[in-house]
Amino acid sequence: MIRNTDKVAHGLMLGRPDNRRYVYDGDRRTMLDDKPLMGPDAHGVYWEPVRAYYDLALDSTLVVFAPVHPDNLPDNL
């Protein structure tokens, strides 16, 4: 698992099933409200957070990303 402390992860090579989860420091469950798009990856796919699990003992959040269908992308992309 990759640990990323940036507010929004940049330059992620998302796309493989084992590579769709990231651990962030602190409570990052609000990413689900903000829905920041990640990407495009090497295949032109954009990703958005769909689940977040906060671990109080470790003070970290596991965020799971899913691909965004091209029809659901904003017009400016």
VODREN-347082 format. One line per field, with one value per atom (N, C-alpha, C): residue number from 1; residue in one letter; atom name; x, y negated, z. Coordinates in Angstrom, 3 decimals. Example, Ala and Ser with C-alpha at 12.3 -4.5 7.8 and 13.67 -1.06 7.14 Angstrom:
2
resi: c(1 1 1 2 2 2)
resn: c(A A A S S S)
name: c(N CA C N CA C)
px: c(13.190 12.300 13.200 12.850 13.670 12.900)
py: c(5.690 4.500 3.300 2.250 1.060 -0.030)
pz: c(7.800 7.800 7.800 7.080 7.140 7.870)
END
This chain:
77
resi: c(1 1 1 2 2 2 3 3 3 4 4 4 5 5 5 6 6 6 7 7 7 8 8 8 9 9 9 10 10 10 11 11 11 12 12 12 13 13 13 14 14 14 15 15 15 16 16 16 17 17 17 18 18 18 19 19 19 20 20 20 21 21 21 22 22 22 23 23 23 24 24 24 25 25 25 26 26 26 27 27 27 28 28 28 29 29 29 30 30 30 31 31 31 32 32 32 33 33 33 34 34 34 35 35 35 36 36 36 37 37 37 38 38 38 39 39 39 40 40 40 41 41 41 42 42 42 43 43 43 44 44 44 45 45 45 46 46 46 47 47 47 48 48 48 49 49 49 50 50 50 51 51 51 52 52 52 53 53 53 54 54 54 55 55 55 56 56 56 57 57 57 58 58 58 59 59 59 60 60 60 61 61 61 62 62 62 63 63 63 64 64 64 65 65 65 66 66 66 67 67 67 68 68 68 69 69 69 70 70 70 71 71 71 72 72 72 73 73 73 74 74 74 75 75 75 76 76 76 77 77 77)
resn: c(M M M I I I R R R N N N T T T D D D K K K V V V A A A H H H G G G L L L M M M L L L G G G R R R P P P D D D N N N R R R R R R Y Y Y V V V Y Y Y D D D G G G D D D R R R R R R T T T M M M L L L D D D D D D K K K P P P L L L M M M G G G P P P D D D A A A H H H G G G V V V Y Y Y W W W E E E P P P V V V R R R A A A Y Y Y Y Y Y D D D L L L A A A L L L D D D S S S T T T L L L V V V V V V F F F A A A P P P V V V H H H P P P D D D N N N L L L P P P D D D N N N L L L)
name: c(N CA C N CA C N CA C N CA C N CA C N CA C N CA C N CA C N CA C N CA C N CA C N CA C N CA C N CA C N CA C N CA C N CA C N CA C N CA C N CA C N CA C N CA C N CA C N CA C N CA C N CA C N CA C N CA C N CA C N CA C N CA C N CA C N CA C N CA C N CA C N CA C N CA C N CA C N CA C N CA C N CA C N CA C N CA C N CA C N CA C N CA C N CA C N CA C N CA C N CA C N CA C N CA C N CA C N CA C N CA C N CA C N CA C N CA C N CA C N CA C N CA C N CA C N CA C N CA C N CA C N CA C N CA C N CA C N CA C N CA C N CA C N CA C N CA C N CA C N CA C N CA C N CA C)
px: c(0.834 0.000 0.892 0.477 1.240 0.735 1.644 1.283 1.527 0.505 0.611 0.115 0.897 0.514 0.058 0.079 -0.406 -1.905 -2.409 -3.850 -4.571 -4.087 -4.599 -3.389 -3.475 -2.338 -2.150 -0.916 -0.596 0.302 0.151 1.033 0.849 -0.345 -0.561 -0.783 -0.152 -0.365 -1.462 -2.682 -3.809 -4.195 -4.857 -5.362 -5.384 -4.417 -4.409 -5.203 -5.942 -6.760 -5.977 -4.712 -3.931 -3.416 -3.740 -3.181 -4.287 -5.483 -6.610 -6.883 -6.020 -6.211 -4.977 -5.225 -4.129 -4.387 -3.334 -3.424 -2.902 -3.738 -3.381 -3.254 -2.363 -2.250 -3.463 -3.926 -5.038 -6.391 -7.417 -8.798 -9.127 -9.219 -9.454 -10.801 -11.727 -13.039 -13.791 -13.420 -14.104 -13.820 -12.835 -12.581 -13.820 -14.660 -15.872 -16.864 -16.832 -17.709 -17.178 -15.869 -15.243 -15.140 -14.985 -14.863 -13.803 -12.563 -11.537 -11.232 -11.128 -10.778 -9.273 -8.845 -7.438 -7.251 -6.150 -5.883 -5.664 -5.575 -5.780 -4.569 -4.832 -3.738 -3.121 -2.282 -1.573 -2.525 -3.761 -4.739 -5.808 -5.636 -6.601 -7.811 -7.765 -8.905 -8.783 -9.913 -9.990 -10.606 -10.223 -10.649 -11.203 -12.162 -12.698 -12.781 -12.691 -12.798 -14.235 -14.380 -15.718 -15.922 -14.834 -14.925 -13.720 -13.944 -12.851 -13.035 -11.972 -11.994 -10.935 -11.401 -10.476 -10.094 -8.816 -8.293 -7.800 -8.567 -8.241 -6.917 -6.646 -5.414 -4.173 -4.255 -3.115 -3.188 -4.328 -4.591 -4.284 -4.908 -4.743 -6.056 -6.196 -7.421 -7.072 -7.728 -7.619 -8.696 -8.292 -9.235 -9.194 -10.380 -10.510 -11.066 -10.427 -10.814 -11.468 -12.385 -13.040 -12.971 -12.973 -12.930 -14.220 -14.079 -15.229 -15.547 -16.803 -17.210 -17.055 -16.577 -16.372 -17.607 -18.800 -20.029 -20.244 -19.598 -19.776 -18.666 -17.753 -16.669 -17.165 -16.580 -16.948 -16.597 -17.297 -17.098 -15.709 -15.038 -13.743 -12.586 -12.869 -11.778 -11.734)
py: c(1.159 0.000 -1.239 -2.258 -3.490 -4.479 -5.149 -6.165 -7.523 -8.355 -9.663 -10.714 -11.745 -12.790 -14.064 -14.121 -15.298 -15.442 -16.707 -16.905 -16.138 -16.252 -15.464 -14.807 -13.525 -12.798 -13.204 -13.484 -13.887 -12.831 -12.642 -11.749 -10.287 -9.909 -8.512 -7.678 -6.538 -5.612 -4.633 -5.125 -4.291 -3.383 -2.307 -1.475 -0.005 0.475 1.890 2.087 3.199 3.411 3.319 3.720 3.641 2.234 1.297 -0.038 -1.088 -0.683 -1.602 -2.065 -1.690 -2.061 -2.820 -3.892 -4.702 -5.027 -5.073 -5.416 -6.843 -7.681 -9.061 -9.243 -10.105 -10.436 -11.252 -11.013 -11.779 -11.303 -12.033 -11.703 -12.372 -11.598 -12.126 -11.679 -11.324 -10.866 -11.944 -13.196 -14.271 -14.211 -13.420 -13.261 -12.749 -11.989 -11.471 -12.599 -13.651 -14.800 -15.667 -15.851 -16.725 -16.067 -14.750 -13.967 -14.526 -14.706 -15.181 -14.119 -14.521 -13.587 -13.400 -12.170 -11.852 -11.410 -11.808 -11.325 -12.451 -12.110 -10.759 -9.874 -8.573 -7.621 -7.318 -6.339 -5.996 -5.580 -5.228 -4.784 -5.844 -7.043 -8.114 -8.044 -7.210 -7.023 -7.977 -8.593 -9.418 -8.584 -8.902 -8.133 -9.070 -8.554 -9.329 -8.449 -9.063 -8.268 -7.792 -6.524 -5.964 -5.424 -5.118 -4.627 -5.142 -5.392 -5.832 -5.203 -4.640 -3.972 -4.610 -5.251 -5.909 -4.947 -4.860 -4.032 -4.970 -5.068 -5.984 -5.626 -4.345 -3.912 -4.336 -4.301 -4.671 -6.114 -6.767 -8.102 -8.168 -7.253 -7.222 -6.795 -7.140 -6.832 -6.058 -4.921 -4.142 -4.646 -5.139 -5.653 -4.732 -4.298 -3.417 -4.242 -4.124 -4.875 -3.955 -4.522 -3.787 -4.633 -3.972 -4.729 -5.517 -6.655 -7.494 -7.264 -6.957 -6.752 -8.073 -8.039 -9.286 -10.171 -9.577 -10.390 -11.194 -10.800 -11.475 -12.478 -12.679 -13.637 -15.052 -16.030 -17.433 -17.791 -18.775 -19.166 -19.714 -20.256 -20.887 -19.887 -18.591 -17.599 -16.967)
pz: c(0.000 0.000 0.000 -0.730 -0.843 0.193 0.857 1.840 1.205 1.213 0.584 1.556 1.781 2.718 2.036 0.700 -0.015 0.180 0.093 0.209 -0.892 -2.092 -3.216 -3.860 -4.045 -4.614 -6.067 -6.441 -7.804 -8.446 -9.738 -10.469 -10.136 -9.717 -9.359 -10.608 -10.664 -11.768 -11.356 -11.309 -10.926 -12.082 -11.787 -12.857 -12.529 -11.794 -11.445 -10.162 -10.036 -8.839 -7.538 -7.513 -6.279 -6.026 -6.907 -6.864 -6.743 -6.342 -6.265 -4.840 -3.907 -2.511 -2.027 -1.285 -0.757 0.699 1.475 2.891 3.059 3.629 3.907 5.415 5.847 7.261 7.686 8.893 9.444 8.949 9.359 8.995 7.671 6.615 5.262 4.705 5.584 5.109 4.344 4.508 3.774 2.280 1.868 0.427 -0.289 0.419 -0.214 -0.500 0.307 0.069 -1.064 -1.082 -2.078 -3.452 -3.481 -4.723 -5.679 -5.212 -6.146 -7.192 -8.441 -9.504 -9.535 -9.701 -9.879 -11.321 -11.911 -13.244 -14.226 -15.466 -15.994 -15.725 -15.660 -15.483 -16.852 -16.912 -18.153 -19.274 -18.914 -19.910 -20.179 -19.612 -19.829 -18.928 -17.899 -17.004 -15.814 -15.450 -14.243 -13.129 -11.893 -10.724 -9.665 -8.867 -7.757 -6.518 -5.331 -4.110 -3.917 -3.555 -3.346 -1.934 -1.230 0.148 0.927 2.207 3.076 4.445 4.973 6.266 7.164 8.237 9.154 10.272 10.568 11.656 12.748 13.818 14.901 15.567 15.723 16.386 15.613 14.289 13.448 12.963 13.197 12.685 11.191 10.445 8.996 8.355 7.086 6.344 5.089 4.908 3.678 2.734 1.563 0.569 -0.640 -1.087 -2.245 -3.402 -4.566 -5.754 -6.778 -7.578 -8.657 -9.924 -11.082 -12.339 -12.551 -13.224 -13.563 -15.035 -15.327 -16.715 -17.463 -18.713 -19.478 -19.548 -19.554 -19.600 -18.317 -17.231 -15.948 -15.642 -16.569 -16.368 -16.626 -15.934 -16.222 -17.665 -18.206 -19.608 -19.874 -18.849 -19.071 -19.113 -19.042 -19.127 -20.488)
END
